[in-house]
Amino acid sequence: MTPEAILLEVNKVFAEVFGNPSITVGPTTTAKDVPEWDSLNHTALIAAVEKHFQIKFSLREVMRFQNVGDMCALVRAKTGG
């Protein structure tokens, strides 16, 4: 899967989790950029990404995410992309 395809799929997950079909995130997007992105939604987001891509993140991996791009890169690595 290409980085662009992964980002497109991650955007779909964000739209579901945040209940906002018009939300758009990019590689540099952080929690500070999305008003609704609090700790509860962060947990739901991680679980939704794991389910969507059928992968698991370790706590250490999640703690290292600085932005959406970091998440997408790890999704790509875990899906063999």
Sequence and secondary structure as in RCSB ss.txt:
>XXXX:A:sequence
MTPEAILLEVNKVFAEVFGNPSITVGPTTTAKDVPEWDSLNHTALIAAVEKHFQIKFSLREVMRFQNVGDMCALV
RAKTGG
>XXXX:A:secstr
  HHHHHHHHHHHHHHHHT TT    TT  GGGSTT  HHHHHHHHHHHHHHHT    HHHHHH  SHHHHHHHH
HHHTT 
